């Protein structure tokens, strides 16, 4: 009987692994969003995988395009003034090697020659665990009216 119970226990999913991944992704979201808010582009883009794809309100971008476009925006005098997010939910894959983080965000942005504006988004970030560690492979921003 004891052997049957032990075998059944070993077949159960490991919620601790999922909880650990959830904590890791929560911490990574804090780090990537902190770098975004202070316009630290090297740190910000260090979280992104080489095969990253972003689905933004103005179109789809590869990592190379996103780095180029966002770097040009910052070089032109644009910047993030403030970035806040709330309602973070992290879902972990059964194998604990992928996670989806979603939340509501407000990006207060200074565009050159324009007043500061606050835009509301719903954001979804997809993270994969790879040999180099956890990396962002997809981001999707949707405008919230």
C-alpha positions as CSV (number, residue, x, y, z in Angstrom):
1,X,0.0,0.0,0.0
2,X,2.8,2.4,0.9
3,X,4.5,1.7,-2.4
4,X,1.3,2.5,-4.3
5,X,0.8,5.8,-2.4
6,X,4.5,6.7,-3.1
7,X,4.1,5.9,-6.8
8,X,0.9,8.0,-7.0
9,X,2.6,10.9,-5.2
10,X,5.5,10.8,-7.7
11,X,3.1,11.1,-10.6
12,X,1.5,14.3,-9.3
13,X,2.5,17.6,-10.8
14,X,5.0,19.6,-8.8
15,X,3.2,22.8,-7.8
16,X,6.3,24.1,-6.2
17,X,8.1,24.2,-9.5
18,X,5.3,26.2,-11.0
19,X,5.3,28.5,-8.0
20,X,9.0,29.0,-8.3
21,X,8.7,29.8,-12.1
22,X,5.8,32.2,-11.2
23,X,8.1,34.0,-8.7
24,X,10.9,34.1,-11.2
25,X,8.8,35.6,-14.0
26,X,7.3,38.1,-11.6
27,X,10.8,39.2,-10.7
28,X,11.8,39.4,-14.4
29,X,8.7,41.5,-15.2
30,X,9.8,43.9,-12.4
31,X,13.3,44.1,-13.8
32,X,12.4,44.5,-17.5
33,X,9.7,47.1,-16.7
34,X,12.1,49.0,-14.4
35,X,14.7,49.2,-17.2
36,X,12.0,50.3,-19.6
37,X,10.8,53.1,-17.2
38,X,14.4,54.5,-16.8
39,X,15.1,54.2,-20.6
40,X,18.1,51.8,-19.9
41,X,18.1,50.3,-23.4
42,X,21.0,47.8,-23.0
43,X,19.5,46.3,-19.9
44,X,15.9,46.5,-21.3
45,X,16.8,44.6,-24.5
46,X,19.0,42.1,-22.6
47,X,15.7,40.3,-21.6
48,X,14.7,39.8,-25.3
49,X,15.5,36.6,-27.3
50,X,17.1,36.9,-30.7
51,X,14.0,35.5,-32.3
52,X,11.7,37.9,-30.4
53,X,8.5,39.1,-32.1
54,X,6.6,42.2,-30.9
55,X,3.0,42.9,-31.8
56,X,2.6,46.6,-31.1
57,X,-0.3,49.0,-32.0
58,X,1.8,50.3,-34.9
59,X,2.8,46.9,-36.3
60,X,4.8,43.7,-35.9
61,X,8.6,44.0,-35.1
62,X,11.5,41.7,-34.8
63,X,14.1,42.3,-32.1
64,X,16.4,44.0,-34.6
65,X,13.6,46.4,-35.7
66,X,12.4,47.1,-32.2
67,X,15.9,47.9,-31.0
68,X,16.5,50.1,-34.0
69,X,13.2,52.0,-33.7
70,X,13.2,52.4,-30.0
71,X,16.8,53.4,-29.9
72,X,16.0,56.1,-32.6
73,X,13.1,57.3,-30.5
74,X,15.3,57.7,-27.4
75,X,18.1,59.4,-29.5
76,X,15.6,61.9,-30.8
77,X,14.8,63.0,-27.3
78,X,11.8,60.8,-26.6
79,X,11.6,58.9,-23.4
80,X,9.4,57.0,-21.0
81,X,8.5,59.3,-18.1
82,X,6.7,56.7,-16.0
83,X,5.6,53.1,-16.5
84,X,3.2,51.4,-14.1
85,X,1.4,48.1,-14.3
86,X,-1.2,46.2,-12.3
87,X,-3.1,43.0,-12.2
88,X,-0.1,40.8,-13.1
89,X,-1.1,37.2,-13.8
90,X,1.5,34.6,-14.6
91,X,0.6,31.2,-16.2
92,X,3.3,28.5,-16.3
93,X,3.5,25.7,-18.8
94,X,3.1,22.1,-17.6
95,X,6.9,21.5,-18.1
96,X,7.7,24.8,-16.3
97,X,9.8,25.9,-19.3
98,X,7.5,28.6,-20.6
99,X,5.3,31.3,-19.0
100,X,2.8,33.9,-20.0
101,X,2.6,37.1,-18.0
102,X,-0.3,39.5,-18.6
103,X,-1.2,42.8,-17.0
104,X,-2.7,46.3,-17.5
105,X,-0.1,49.0,-18.1
106,X,0.1,52.8,-18.3
107,X,3.0,54.3,-20.2
108,X,3.6,58.0,-19.8
109,X,5.7,59.0,-22.7
110,X,7.4,62.2,-23.8
111,X,7.5,62.5,-27.6
112,X,9.8,65.2,-29.0
113,X,7.9,68.4,-29.6
114,X,4.7,67.1,-28.1
115,X,3.2,67.2,-24.6
116,X,3.6,64.2,-22.2
117,X,0.9,61.7,-22.7
118,X,-0.3,58.6,-20.8
119,X,-1.4,55.6,-22.9
120,X,-3.2,52.6,-21.5
121,X,-2.4,49.1,-22.7
122,X,-3.1,45.5,-22.0
123,X,0.2,43.6,-22.3
124,X,1.0,40.0,-22.7
125,X,4.6,38.7,-22.4
126,X,5.7,35.2,-23.4
127,X,8.8,33.9,-21.7
128,X,10.8,30.7,-22.7
129,X,13.4,29.1,-20.5
130,X,16.4,28.4,-22.7
131,X,20.1,27.5,-22.2
132,X,20.8,31.2,-21.6
133,X,18.0,31.5,-19.1
134,X,14.5,33.0,-19.3
135,X,14.0,35.2,-22.4
136,X,11.1,37.2,-23.7
137,X,10.1,35.7,-27.1
138,X,6.8,37.6,-27.7
139,X,5.2,40.8,-26.5
140,X,1.7,41.9,-27.4
141,X,0.4,45.4,-26.6
142,X,-3.2,46.3,-27.1
143,X,-4.5,49.9,-26.7
144,X,-7.1,50.4,-24.1
145,X,-9.4,53.3,-24.9
